[in-house]
Amino acid sequence: MTRFSIERALVKWIPSAIGVKCAADVPSKRPSEFVALERVGGSPSIGIDRPSVTFDVYAGTRARAEELSLDLRDALMLDLTAEVPQVRSVSIMGPYNFPDTESKSPRYQLTADLVTE
């Protein structure tokens, strides 16, 4: 039985939704703009999952990171349920400025609480 993976689905969906690369881990060779995501929790039950996913949106400037995070927020809220049928609902917290302290890269972060089958 193949189980639905919200991480795999989002990594595949985000590039077409907002036009930047996406990965579950920060790549060692970072693109100038990209989204890194990870499932950070949730509450599963039989037949339904309620994952929480955090998105780190990187760009060359703080303004561009904010712009991409707002694009991602809007795509998640407006398009995800229509384009990924296993996703039933989405609620968003953020985005907020969250600079990467290691690389000093501009970064915004948001978290989505989803309901999936």
Biopython code that builds the backbone (N, CA, C, O; Angstrom):
import numpy as np
from Bio.PDB.StructureBuilder import StructureBuilder

atoms = [
    (1, "MET", "N", (0.836, -1.179, 0.000)),
    (1, "MET", "CA", (0.000, 0.000, 0.000)),
    (1, "MET", "C", (0.889, 1.253, 0.000)),
    (1, "MET", "O", (1.790, 1.375, 0.829)),
    (2, "THR", "N", (0.635, 2.171, -0.920)),
    (2, "THR", "CA", (1.380, 3.421, -0.983)),
    (2, "THR", "C", (0.645, 4.468, -0.165)),
    (2, "THR", "O", (-0.530, 4.749, -0.401)),
    (3, "ARG", "N", (1.340, 5.030, 0.784)),
    (3, "ARG", "CA", (0.745, 6.079, 1.611)),
    (3, "ARG", "C", (1.062, 7.444, 1.030)),
    (3, "ARG", "O", (2.118, 7.642, 0.429)),
    (4, "PHE", "N", (0.158, 8.370, 1.210)),
    (4, "PHE", "CA", (0.340, 9.730, 0.744)),
    (4, "PHE", "C", (1.376, 10.429, 1.618)),
    (4, "PHE", "O", (1.282, 10.399, 2.845)),
    (5, "SER", "N", (2.358, 11.054, 0.987)),
    (5, "SER", "CA", (3.378, 11.829, 1.694)),
    (5, "SER", "C", (3.160, 13.303, 1.372)),
    (5, "SER", "O", (3.301, 13.723, 0.224)),
    (6, "ILE", "N", (2.817, 14.081, 2.387)),
    (6, "ILE", "CA", (2.619, 15.511, 2.155)),
    (6, "ILE", "C", (3.922, 16.176, 1.741)),
    (6, "ILE", "O", (3.906, 17.089, 0.916)),
    (7, "GLU", "N", (5.050, 15.741, 2.294)),
    (7, "GLU", "CA", (6.330, 16.339, 1.898)),
    (7, "GLU", "C", (6.615, 16.104, 0.418)),
    (7, "GLU", "O", (6.950, 17.042, -0.306)),
    (8, "ARG", "N", (6.483, 14.859, -0.034)),
    (8, "ARG", "CA", (6.742, 14.572, -1.457)),
    (8, "ARG", "C", (5.780, 15.333, -2.365)),
    (8, "ARG", "O", (6.181, 15.852, -3.407)),
    (9, "ALA", "N", (4.517, 15.397, -1.970)),
    (9, "ALA", "CA", (3.521, 16.099, -2.788)),
    (9, "ALA", "C", (3.842, 17.591, -2.896)),
    (9, "ALA", "O", (3.734, 18.173, -3.975)),
    (10, "LEU", "N", (4.233, 18.204, -1.789)),
    (10, "LEU", "CA", (4.532, 19.634, -1.812)),
    (10, "LEU", "C", (5.827, 19.938, -2.553)),
    (10, "LEU", "O", (5.902, 20.937, -3.267)),
    (11, "VAL", "N", (6.848, 19.098, -2.397)),
    (11, "VAL", "CA", (8.103, 19.295, -3.135)),
    (11, "VAL", "C", (7.840, 19.259, -4.634)),
    (11, "VAL", "O", (8.462, 20.000, -5.396)),
    (12, "LYS", "N", (6.934, 18.412, -5.050)),
    (12, "LYS", "CA", (6.583, 18.314, -6.471)),
    (12, "LYS", "C", (5.708, 19.496, -6.914)),
    (12, "LYS", "O", (5.871, 19.984, -8.032)),
    (13, "TRP", "N", (4.803, 19.957, -6.080)),
    (13, "TRP", "CA", (3.807, 20.963, -6.448)),
    (13, "TRP", "C", (4.344, 22.393, -6.421)),
    (13, "TRP", "O", (4.002, 23.181, -7.302)),
    (14, "ILE", "N", (5.167, 22.751, -5.448)),
    (14, "ILE", "CA", (5.591, 24.141, -5.247)),
    (14, "ILE", "C", (6.284, 24.756, -6.458)),
    (14, "ILE", "O", (5.978, 25.903, -6.783)),
    (15, "PRO", "N", (7.206, 24.066, -7.154)),
    (15, "PRO", "CA", (7.844, 24.724, -8.307)),
    (15, "PRO", "C", (6.849, 25.223, -9.356)),
    (15, "PRO", "O", (7.035, 26.305, -9.912)),
    (16, "SER", "N", (5.815, 24.465, -9.628)),
    (16, "SER", "CA", (4.834, 24.933, -10.604)),
    (16, "SER", "C", (3.920, 26.001, -10.009)),
    (16, "SER", "O", (3.383, 26.832, -10.741)),
    (17, "ALA", "N", (3.740, 25.987, -8.705)),
    (17, "ALA", "CA", (2.840, 26.943, -8.063)),
    (17, "ALA", "C", (3.447, 28.341, -7.954)),
    (17, "ALA", "O", (2.755, 29.338, -8.162)),
    (18, "ILE", "N", (4.754, 28.415, -7.624)),
    (18, "ILE", "CA", (5.355, 29.749, -7.430)),
    (18, "ILE", "C", (6.633, 29.962, -8.233)),
    (18, "ILE", "O", (7.221, 31.042, -8.173)),
    (19, "GLY", "N", (7.076, 28.954, -8.985)),
    (19, "GLY", "CA", (8.189, 29.155, -9.902)),
    (19, "GLY", "C", (9.585, 29.101, -9.306)),
    (19, "GLY", "O", (10.530, 29.613, -9.905)),
    (20, "VAL", "N", (9.734, 28.481, -8.123)),
    (20, "VAL", "CA", (11.071, 28.306, -7.551)),
    (20, "VAL", "C", (11.254, 26.851, -7.146)),
    (20, "VAL", "O", (10.283, 26.120, -6.948)),
    (21, "LYS", "N", (12.517, 26.441, -7.024)),
    (21, "LYS", "CA", (12.824, 25.069, -6.631)),
    (21, "LYS", "C", (12.387, 24.824, -5.196)),
    (21, "LYS", "O", (12.282, 25.748, -4.389)),
    (22, "CYS", "N", (12.137, 23.562, -4.901)),
    (22, "CYS", "CA", (11.710, 23.169, -3.565)),
    (22, "CYS", "C", (12.369, 21.841, -3.211)),
    (22, "CYS", "O", (12.531, 20.968, -4.063)),
    (23, "ALA", "N", (12.746, 21.700, -1.938)),
    (23, "ALA", "CA", (13.358, 20.465, -1.465)),
    (23, "ALA", "C", (12.963, 20.245, -0.013)),
    (23, "ALA", "O", (12.588, 21.180, 0.695)),
    (24, "ALA", "N", (13.054, 18.992, 0.418)),
    (24, "ALA", "CA", (12.779, 18.675, 1.810)),
    (24, "ALA", "C", (13.976, 19.016, 2.705)),
    (24, "ALA", "O", (13.834, 19.090, 3.925)),
    (25, "ASP", "N", (15.130, 19.220, 2.114)),
    (25, "ASP", "CA", (16.330, 19.625, 2.844)),
    (25, "ASP", "C", (16.971, 20.798, 2.114)),
    (25, "ASP", "O", (16.828, 20.938, 0.900)),
    (26, "VAL", "N", (17.676, 21.634, 2.859)),
    (26, "VAL", "CA", (18.400, 22.738, 2.226)),
    (26, "VAL", "C", (19.515, 22.127, 1.378)),
    (26, "VAL", "O", (20.354, 21.394, 1.902)),
    (27, "PRO", "N", (19.535, 22.420, 0.064)),
    (27, "PRO", "CA", (20.571, 21.838, -0.795)),
    (27, "PRO", "C", (21.962, 22.355, -0.442)),
    (27, "PRO", "O", (22.106, 23.499, -0.011)),
    (28, "SER", "N", (22.987, 21.521, -0.622)),
    (28, "SER", "CA", (24.356, 21.961, -0.330)),
    (28, "SER", "C", (24.779, 23.082, -1.278)),
    (28, "SER", "O", (25.495, 23.998, -0.875)),
    (29, "LYS", "N", (24.338, 23.013, -2.537)),
    (29, "LYS", "CA", (24.540, 24.113, -3.484)),
    (29, "LYS", "C", (23.206, 24.838, -3.599)),
    (29, "LYS", "O", (22.316, 24.435, -4.347)),
    (30, "ARG", "N", (23.099, 25.899, -2.848)),
    (30, "ARG", "CA", (21.817, 26.594, -2.761)),
    (30, "ARG", "C", (21.516, 27.394, -4.025)),
    (30, "ARG", "O", (22.351, 28.170, -4.490)),
    (31, "PRO", "N", (20.316, 27.201, -4.580)),
    (31, "PRO", "CA", (19.867, 28.099, -5.649)),
    (31, "PRO", "C", (19.676, 29.502, -5.067)),
    (31, "PRO", "O", (19.587, 29.655, -3.849)),
    (32, "SER", "N", (19.614, 30.506, -5.905)),
    (32, "SER", "CA", (19.432, 31.869, -5.396)),
    (32, "SER", "C", (18.065, 32.040, -4.726)),
    (32, "SER", "O", (17.920, 32.828, -3.792)),
    (33, "GLU", "N", (17.077, 31.304, -5.208)),
    (33, "GLU", "CA", (15.742, 31.325, -4.607)),
    (33, "GLU", "C", (15.241, 29.894, -4.498)),
    (33, "GLU", "O", (15.316, 29.131, -5.461)),
    (34, "PHE", "N", (14.733, 29.529, -3.335)),
    (34, "PHE", "CA", (14.190, 28.183, -3.167)),
    (34, "PHE", "C", (13.367, 28.109, -1.892)),
    (34, "PHE", "O", (13.414, 28.995, -1.038)),
    (35, "VAL", "N", (12.612, 27.022, -1.793)),
    (35, "VAL", "CA", (11.820, 26.724, -0.605)),
    (35, "VAL", "C", (12.308, 25.396, -0.047)),
    (35, "VAL", "O", (12.426, 24.413, -0.780)),
    (36, "ALA", "N", (12.592, 25.369, 1.251)),
    (36, "ALA", "CA", (12.876, 24.126, 1.964)),
    (36, "ALA", "C", (11.686, 23.877, 2.894)),
    (36, "ALA", "O", (11.180, 24.802, 3.529)),
    (37, "LEU", "N", (11.255, 22.640, 2.964)),
    (37, "LEU", "CA", (10.096, 22.343, 3.805)),
    (37, "LEU", "C", (10.337, 21.089, 4.626)),
    (37, "LEU", "O", (11.156, 20.239, 4.276)),
    (38, "GLU", "N", (9.600, 20.994, 5.731)),
    (38, "GLU", "CA", (9.616, 19.765, 6.514)),
    (38, "GLU", "C", (8.333, 19.648, 7.315)),
    (38, "GLU", "O", (7.757, 20.631, 7.781)),
    (39, "ARG", "N", (7.918, 18.408, 7.452)),
    (39, "ARG", "CA", (6.785, 18.130, 8.327)),
    (39, "ARG", "C", (7.295, 18.258, 9.749)),
    (39, "ARG", "O", (8.300, 17.649, 10.115)),
    (40, "VAL", "N", (6.596, 19.055, 10.553)),
    (40, "VAL", "CA", (7.057, 19.309, 11.915)),
    (40, "VAL", "C", (6.100, 18.761, 12.973)),
    (40, "VAL", "O", (6.278, 19.008, 14.166)),
    (41, "GLY", "N", (5.104, 18.030, 12.540)),
    (41, "GLY", "CA", (4.169, 17.438, 13.497)),
    (41, "GLY", "C", (2.830, 17.186, 12.838)),
    (41, "GLY", "O", (2.707, 17.138, 11.614)),
    (42, "GLY", "N", (1.836, 17.029, 13.687)),
    (42, "GLY", "CA", (0.491, 16.768, 13.209)),
    (42, "GLY", "C", (-0.166, 15.687, 14.028)),
    (42, "GLY", "O", (0.446, 15.099, 14.920)),
    (43, "SER", "N", (-1.428, 15.430, 13.715)),
    (43, "SER", "CA", (-2.177, 14.416, 14.455)),
    (43, "SER", "C", (-2.883, 13.482, 13.480)),
    (43, "SER", "O", (-3.908, 13.844, 12.904)),
    (44, "PRO", "N", (-2.342, 12.287, 13.293)),
    (44, "PRO", "CA", (-2.967, 11.335, 12.380)),
    (44, "PRO", "C", (-4.119, 10.579, 13.036)),
    (44, "PRO", "O", (-4.186, 10.448, 14.259)),
    (45, "SER", "N", (-5.010, 10.093, 12.204)),
    (45, "SER", "CA", (-6.031, 9.140, 12.617)),
    (45, "SER", "C", (-6.282, 8.230, 11.423)),
    (45, "SER", "O", (-5.720, 8.463, 10.353)),
    (46, "ILE", "N", (-7.087, 7.226, 11.570)),
    (46, "ILE", "CA", (-7.316, 6.277, 10.487)),
    (46, "ILE", "C", (-8.011, 6.988, 9.326)),
    (46, "ILE", "O", (-9.112, 7.520, 9.474)),
    (47, "GLY", "N", (-7.346, 6.985, 8.169)),
    (47, "GLY", "CA", (-7.910, 7.560, 6.961)),
    (47, "GLY", "C", (-7.721, 9.057, 6.796)),
    (47, "GLY", "O", (-7.919, 9.581, 5.700)),
    (48, "ILE", "N", (-7.342, 9.757, 7.858)),
    (48, "ILE", "CA", (-7.158, 11.213, 7.808)),
    (48, "ILE", "C", (-5.836, 11.537, 8.502)),
    (48, "ILE", "O", (-5.474, 10.923, 9.506)),
    (49, "ASP", "N", (-5.123, 12.520, 7.942)),
    (49, "ASP", "CA", (-3.897, 12.999, 8.563)),
    (49, "ASP", "C", (-4.010, 14.508, 8.692)),
    (49, "ASP", "O", (-4.633, 15.164, 7.857)),
    (50, "ARG", "N", (-3.416, 15.050, 9.721)),
    (50, "ARG", "CA", (-3.431, 16.495, 9.952)),
    (50, "ARG", "C", (-1.989, 16.980, 10.129)),
    (50, "ARG", "O", (-1.591, 17.352, 11.233)),
    (51, "PRO", "N", (-1.204, 16.977, 9.041)),
    (51, "PRO", "CA", (0.202, 17.361, 9.158)),
    (51, "PRO", "C", (0.383, 18.873, 9.320)),
    (51, "PRO", "O", (-0.384, 19.677, 8.790)),
    (52, "SER", "N", (1.422, 19.222, 10.069)),
    (52, "SER", "CA", (1.912, 20.600, 10.125)),
    (52, "SER", "C", (3.214, 20.627, 9.344)),
    (52, "SER", "O", (4.100, 19.804, 9.573)),
    (53, "VAL", "N", (3.328, 21.567, 8.427)),
    (53, "VAL", "CA", (4.507, 21.664, 7.565)),
    (53, "VAL", "C", (5.052, 23.088, 7.654)),
    (53, "VAL", "O", (4.306, 24.058, 7.521)),
    (54, "THR", "N", (6.364, 23.202, 7.881)),
    (54, "THR", "CA", (7.025, 24.503, 7.913)),
    (54, "THR", "C", (7.795, 24.709, 6.620)),
    (54, "THR", "O", (8.475, 23.808, 6.129)),
    (55, "PHE", "N", (7.673, 25.911, 6.081)),
    (55, "PHE", "CA", (8.314, 26.293, 4.826)),
    (55, "PHE", "C", (9.323, 27.400, 5.106)),
    (55, "PHE", "O", (8.974, 28.421, 5.700)),
    (56, "ASP", "N", (10.559, 27.207, 4.687)),
    (56, "ASP", "CA", (11.585, 28.240, 4.735)),
    (56, "ASP", "C", (11.795, 28.736, 3.316)),
    (56, "ASP", "O", (12.165, 27.966, 2.430)),
    (57, "VAL", "N", (11.556, 30.028, 3.103)),
    (57, "VAL", "CA", (11.607, 30.627, 1.770)),
    (57, "VAL", "C", (12.844, 31.516, 1.694)),
    (57, "VAL", "O", (12.930, 32.537, 2.376)),
    (58, "TYR", "N", (13.798, 31.118, 0.860)),
    (58, "TYR", "CA", (15.079, 31.808, 0.719)),
    (58, "TYR", "C", (15.106, 32.625, -0.571)),
    (58, "TYR", "O", (14.542, 32.227, -1.590)),
    (59, "ALA", "N", (15.781, 33.785, -0.500)),
    (59, "ALA", "CA", (15.983, 34.612, -1.697)),
    (59, "ALA", "C", (17.187, 35.519, -1.449)),
    (59, "ALA", "O", (17.744, 35.551, -0.352)),
    (60, "GLY", "N", (17.572, 36.249, -2.483)),
    (60, "GLY", "CA", (18.749, 37.103, -2.394)),
    (60, "GLY", "C", (18.567, 38.338, -1.532)),
    (60, "GLY", "O", (19.539, 38.889, -1.015)),
    (61, "THR", "N", (17.320, 38.776, -1.375)),
    (61, "THR", "CA", (17.039, 39.938, -0.539)),
    (61, "THR", "C", (15.865, 39.620, 0.384)),
    (61, "THR", "O", (15.064, 38.722, 0.123)),
    (62, "ARG", "N", (15.791, 40.381, 1.466)),
    (62, "ARG", "CA", (14.670, 40.198, 2.385)),
    (62, "ARG", "C", (13.344, 40.490, 1.695)),
    (62, "ARG", "O", (12.363, 39.777, 1.903)),
    (63, "ALA", "N", (13.312, 41.541, 0.872)),
    (63, "ALA", "CA", (12.072, 41.897, 0.169)),
    (63, "ALA", "C", (11.623, 40.778, -0.764)),
    (63, "ALA", "O", (10.432, 40.477, -0.845)),
    (64, "ARG", "N", (12.567, 40.162, -1.466)),
    (64, "ARG", "CA", (12.204, 39.070, -2.385)),
    (64, "ARG", "C", (11.772, 37.830, -1.600)),
    (64, "ARG", "O", (10.844, 37.136, -2.014)),
    (65, "ALA", "N", (12.425, 37.544, -0.482)),
    (65, "ALA", "CA", (12.008, 36.403, 0.343)),
    (65, "ALA", "C", (10.585, 36.612, 0.852)),
    (65, "ALA", "O", (9.788, 35.674, 0.885)),
    (66, "GLU", "N", (10.273, 37.840, 1.246)),
    (66, "GLU", "CA", (8.905, 38.128, 1.685)),
    (66, "GLU", "C", (7.919, 37.954, 0.531)),
    (66, "GLU", "O", (6.862, 37.346, 0.698)),
    (67, "GLU", "N", (8.270, 38.490, -0.638)),
    (67, "GLU", "CA", (7.388, 38.373, -1.808)),
    (67, "GLU", "C", (7.104, 36.906, -2.138)),
    (67, "GLU", "O", (5.953, 36.532, -2.364)),
    (68, "LEU", "N", (8.141, 36.083, -2.164)),
    (68, "LEU", "CA", (7.950, 34.652, -2.456)),
    (68, "LEU", "C", (7.129, 33.966, -1.368)),
    (68, "LEU", "O", (6.313, 33.095, -1.667)),
    (69, "SER", "N", (7.337, 34.351, -0.112)),
    (69, "SER", "CA", (6.563, 33.731, 0.968)),
    (69, "SER", "C", (5.089, 34.103, 0.853)),
    (69, "SER", "O", (4.220, 33.285, 1.155)),
    (70, "LEU", "N", (4.799, 35.321, 0.422)),
    (70, "LEU", "CA", (3.403, 35.710, 0.210)),
    (70, "LEU", "C", (2.800, 34.976, -0.992)),
    (70, "LEU", "O", (1.632, 34.588, -0.966)),
    (71, "ASP", "N", (3.610, 34.785, -2.051)),
    (71, "ASP", "CA", (3.152, 33.980, -3.191)),
    (71, "ASP", "C", (2.833, 32.556, -2.743)),
    (71, "ASP", "O", (1.814, 31.986, -3.132)),
    (72, "LEU", "N", (3.721, 31.986, -1.916)),
    (72, "LEU", "CA", (3.502, 30.624, -1.423)),
    (72, "LEU", "C", (2.261, 30.563, -0.545)),
    (72, "LEU", "O", (1.445, 29.652, -0.685)),
    (73, "ARG", "N", (2.114, 31.525, 0.358)),
    (73, "ARG", "CA", (0.926, 31.554, 1.220)),
    (73, "ARG", "C", (-0.347, 31.558, 0.384)),
    (73, "ARG", "O", (-1.270, 30.782, 0.634)),
    (74, "ASP", "N", (-0.387, 32.446, -0.618)),
    (74, "ASP", "CA", (-1.583, 32.549, -1.452)),
    (74, "ASP", "C", (-1.833, 31.266, -2.239)),
    (74, "ASP", "O", (-2.975, 30.818, -2.343)),
    (75, "ALA", "N", (-0.777, 30.673, -2.795)),
    (75, "ALA", "CA", (-0.932, 29.428, -3.552)),
    (75, "ALA", "C", (-1.431, 28.302, -2.650)),
    (75, "ALA", "O", (-2.299, 27.525, -3.048)),
    (76, "LEU", "N", (-0.889, 28.212, -1.448)),
    (76, "LEU", "CA", (-1.338, 27.175, -0.515)),
    (76, "LEU", "C", (-2.822, 27.356, -0.188)),
    (76, "LEU", "O", (-3.580, 26.386, -0.174)),
    (77, "MET", "N", (-3.228, 28.581, 0.070)),
    (77, "MET", "CA", (-4.616, 28.827, 0.475)),
    (77, "MET", "C", (-5.598, 28.739, -0.693)),
    (77, "MET", "O", (-6.727, 28.278, -0.522)),
    (78, "LEU", "N", (-5.172, 29.180, -1.880)),
    (78, "LEU", "CA", (-6.111, 29.289, -2.994)),
    (78, "LEU", "C", (-6.080, 28.104, -3.960)),
    (78, "LEU", "O", (-7.103, 27.781, -4.563)),
    (79, "ASP", "N", (-4.919, 27.448, -4.120)),
    (79, "ASP", "CA", (-4.761, 26.468, -5.196)),
    (79, "ASP", "C", (-4.503, 25.033, -4.749)),
    (79, "ASP", "O", (-4.849, 24.096, -5.468)),
    (80, "LEU", "N", (-3.907, 24.847, -3.585)),
    (80, "LEU", "CA", (-3.438, 23.507, -3.210)),
    (80, "LEU", "C", (-4.552, 22.475, -3.196)),
    (80, "LEU", "O", (-4.382, 21.386, -3.744)),
    (81, "THR", "N", (-5.685, 22.787, -2.585)),
    (81, "THR", "CA", (-6.748, 21.778, -2.487)),
    (81, "THR", "C", (-7.325, 21.404, -3.850)),
    (81, "THR", "O", (-7.807, 20.286, -4.032)),
    (82, "ALA", "N", (-7.280, 22.327, -4.805)),
    (82, "ALA", "CA", (-7.777, 22.027, -6.158)),
    (82, "ALA", "C", (-6.770, 21.216, -6.954)),
    (82, "ALA", "O", (-7.156, 20.431, -7.821)),
    (83, "GLU", "N", (-5.485, 21.392, -6.673)),
    (83, "GLU", "CA", (-4.454, 20.782, -7.499)),
    (83, "GLU", "C", (-3.845, 19.507, -6.898)),
    (83, "GLU", "O", (-3.243, 18.713, -7.622)),
    (84, "VAL", "N", (-3.993, 19.310, -5.614)),
    (84, "VAL", "CA", (-3.525, 18.076, -4.954)),
    (84, "VAL", "C", (-4.745, 17.485, -4.252)),
    (84, "VAL", "O", (-5.084, 17.900, -3.144)),
    (85, "PRO", "N", (-5.405, 16.522, -4.889)),
    (85, "PRO", "CA", (-6.715, 16.067, -4.400)),
    (85, "PRO", "C", (-6.710, 15.437, -3.012)),
    (85, "PRO", "O", (-7.758, 15.386, -2.369)),
    (86, "GLN", "N", (-5.580, 14.962, -2.533)),
    (86, "GLN", "CA", (-5.526, 14.372, -1.192)),
    (86, "GLN", "C", (-5.586, 15.434, -0.092)),
    (86, "GLN", "O", (-5.833, 15.109, 1.069)),
    (87, "VAL", "N", (-5.363, 16.686, -0.448)),
    (87, "VAL", "CA", (-5.398, 17.766, 0.537)),
    (87, "VAL", "C", (-6.813, 18.323, 0.601)),
    (87, "VAL", "O", (-7.370, 18.765, -0.404)),
    (88, "ARG", "N", (-7.385, 18.294, 1.802)),
    (88, "ARG", "CA", (-8.773, 18.727, 1.995)),
    (88, "ARG", "C", (-8.885, 20.155, 2.513)),
    (88, "ARG", "O", (-9.826, 20.863, 2.156)),
    (89, "SER", "N", (-7.946, 20.592, 3.348)),
    (89, "SER", "CA", (-7.997, 21.969, 3.839)),
    (89, "SER", "C", (-6.604, 22.422, 4.255)),
    (89, "SER", "O", (-5.716, 21.613, 4.525)),
    (90, "VAL", "N", (-6.440, 23.757, 4.300)),
    (90, "VAL", "CA", (-5.160, 24.374, 4.633)),
    (90, "VAL", "C", (-5.430, 25.605, 5.490)),
    (90, "VAL", "O", (-6.306, 26.410, 5.174)),
    (91, "SER", "N", (-4.679, 25.747, 6.567)),
    (91, "SER", "CA", (-4.656, 27.013, 7.302)),
    (91, "SER", "C", (-3.192, 27.405, 7.498)),
    (91, "SER", "O", (-2.323, 26.549, 7.662)),
    (92, "ILE", "N", (-2.936, 28.698, 7.479)),
    (92, "ILE", "CA", (-1.565, 29.211, 7.445)),
    (92, "ILE", "C", (-1.282, 30.077, 8.670)),
    (92, "ILE", "O", (-2.134, 30.845, 9.117)),
    (93, "MET", "N", (-0.072, 29.938, 9.199)),
    (93, "MET", "CA", (0.459, 30.847, 10.211)),
    (93, "MET", "C", (1.701, 31.492, 9.608)),
    (93, "MET", "O", (2.614, 30.793, 9.168)),
    (94, "GLY", "N", (1.739, 32.800, 9.585)),
    (94, "GLY", "CA", (2.866, 33.508, 8.995)),
    (94, "GLY", "C", (2.435, 34.113, 7.670)),
    (94, "GLY", "O", (1.245, 34.119, 7.355)),
    (95, "PRO", "N", (3.351, 34.606, 6.913)),
    (95, "PRO", "CA", (4.802, 34.468, 7.033)),
    (95, "PRO", "C", (5.415, 35.512, 7.970)),
    (95, "PRO", "O", (4.796, 36.516, 8.321)),
    (96, "TYR", "N", (6.666, 35.224, 8.360)),
    (96, "TYR", "CA", (7.416, 36.175, 9.165)),
    (96, "TYR", "C", (8.890, 36.090, 8.797)),
    (96, "TYR", "O", (9.376, 35.063, 8.323)),
    (97, "ASN", "N", (9.585, 37.195, 9.029)),
    (97, "ASN", "CA", (11.009, 37.277, 8.743)),
    (97, "ASN", "C", (11.755, 36.344, 9.688)),
    (97, "ASN", "O", (11.542, 36.377, 10.900)),
    (98, "PHE", "N", (12.632, 35.512, 9.128)),
    (98, "PHE", "CA", (13.358, 34.503, 9.914)),
    (98, "PHE", "C", (14.721, 34.283, 9.265)),
    (98, "PHE", "O", (14.963, 33.214, 8.704)),
    (99, "PRO", "N", (15.630, 35.282, 9.327)),
    (99, "PRO", "CA", (16.917, 35.172, 8.636)),
    (99, "PRO", "C", (17.693, 33.932, 9.072)),
    (99, "PRO", "O", (17.668, 33.547, 10.241)),
    (100, "ASP", "N", (18.381, 33.315, 8.115)),
    (100, "ASP", "CA", (19.219, 32.143, 8.389)),
    (100, "ASP", "C", (20.481, 32.626, 9.099)),
    (100, "ASP", "O", (21.291, 33.337, 8.505)),
    (101, "THR", "N", (20.650, 32.247, 10.355)),
    (101, "THR", "CA", (21.783, 32.749, 11.143)),
    (101, "THR", "C", (23.114, 32.160, 10.697)),
    (101, "THR", "O", (24.154, 32.797, 10.864)),
    (102, "GLU", "N", (23.102, 30.949, 10.129)),
    (102, "GLU", "CA", (24.353, 30.335, 9.663)),
    (102, "GLU", "C", (24.857, 30.979, 8.384)),
    (102, "GLU", "O", (26.001, 31.429, 8.318)),
    (103, "SER", "N", (24.002, 31.023, 7.365)),
    (103, "SER", "CA", (24.433, 31.522, 6.054)),
    (103, "SER", "C", (24.220, 33.020, 5.896)),
    (103, "SER", "O", (24.723, 33.622, 4.948)),
    (104, "LYS", "N", (23.478, 33.626, 6.821)),
    (104, "LYS", "CA", (23.101, 35.046, 6.739)),
    (104, "LYS", "C", (22.184, 35.329, 5.553)),
    (104, "LYS", "O", (22.032, 36.480, 5.141)),
    (105, "SER", "N", (21.574, 34.282, 5.007)),
    (105, "SER", "CA", (20.666, 34.431, 3.869)),
    (105, "SER", "C", (19.326, 34.997, 4.321)),
    (105, "SER", "O", (18.822, 34.621, 5.379)),
    (106, "PRO", "N", (18.742, 35.902, 3.525)),
    (106, "PRO", "CA", (17.378, 36.342, 3.803)),
    (106, "PRO", "C", (16.424, 35.146, 3.699)),
    (106, "PRO", "O", (16.502, 34.343, 2.769)),
    (107, "ARG", "N", (15.527, 35.055, 4.677)),
    (107, "ARG", "CA", (14.601, 33.918, 4.708)),
    (107, "ARG", "C", (13.326, 34.349, 5.419)),
    (107, "ARG", "O", (13.358, 35.049, 6.431)),
    (108, "TYR", "N", (12.214, 33.914, 4.865)),
    (108, "TYR", "CA", (10.923, 34.055, 5.532)),
    (108, "TYR", "C", (10.405, 32.656, 5.823)),
    (108, "TYR", "O", (10.766, 31.698, 5.140)),
    (109, "GLN", "N", (9.555, 32.540, 6.841)),
    (109, "GLN", "CA", (9.035, 31.234, 7.222)),
    (109, "GLN", "C", (7.522, 31.325, 7.415)),
    (109, "GLN", "O", (6.992, 32.339, 7.870)),
    (110, "LEU", "N", (6.849, 30.240, 7.056)),
    (110, "LEU", "CA", (5.440, 30.082, 7.352)),
    (110, "LEU", "C", (5.150, 28.631, 7.638)),
    (110, "LEU", "O", (5.891, 27.746, 7.211)),
    (111, "THR", "N", (4.082, 28.385, 8.354)),
    (111, "THR", "CA", (3.679, 27.022, 8.692)),
    (111, "THR", "C", (2.250, 26.808, 8.250)),
    (111, "THR", "O", (1.397, 27.682, 8.404)),
    (112, "ALA", "N", (2.001, 25.636, 7.698)),
    (112, "ALA", "CA", (0.654, 25.267, 7.259)),
    (112, "ALA", "C", (0.171, 24.078, 8.078)),
    (112, "ALA", "O", (0.911, 23.117, 8.291)),
    (113, "ASP", "N", (-1.049, 24.148, 8.524)),
    (113, "ASP", "CA", (-1.747, 23.010, 9.121)),
    (113, "ASP", "C", (-2.716, 22.531, 8.068)),
    (113, "ASP", "O", (-3.568, 23.285, 7.598)),
    (114, "LEU", "N", (-2.578, 21.251, 7.697)),
    (114, "LEU", "CA", (-3.371, 20.700, 6.603)),
    (114, "LEU", "C", (-4.212, 19.525, 7.089)),
    (114, "LEU", "O", (-3.930, 18.932, 8.130)),
    (115, "VAL", "N", (-5.230, 19.205, 6.335)),
    (115, "VAL", "CA", (-5.985, 17.966, 6.508)),
    (115, "VAL", "C", (-5.865, 17.214, 5.204)),
    (115, "VAL", "O", (-6.200, 17.740, 4.143)),
    (116, "THR", "N", (-5.378, 15.962, 5.280)),
    (116, "THR", "CA", (-5.180, 15.146, 4.083)),
    (116, "THR", "C", (-5.804, 13.774, 4.277)),
    (116, "THR", "O", (-6.069, 13.333, 5.395)),
    (117, "GLU", "N", (-6.027, 13.118, 3.148)),
    (117, "GLU", "CA", (-6.501, 11.720, 3.178)),
    (117, "GLU", "C", (-5.326, 10.798, 3.119)),
    (117, "GLU", "O", (-5.498, 9.579, 3.132)),
]
sb = StructureBuilder()
sb.init_structure("model")
sb.init_model(0)
sb.init_chain("A")
sb.init_seg("    ")
for serial, (resi, resn, name, xyz) in enumerate(atoms, 1):
    if name == "N":
        sb.init_residue(resn, " ", resi, " ")
    sb.init_atom(name, np.array(xyz, "f"), 0.0, 1.0, " ", f" {name:<3s}", serial, name[0])
structure = sb.get_structure()
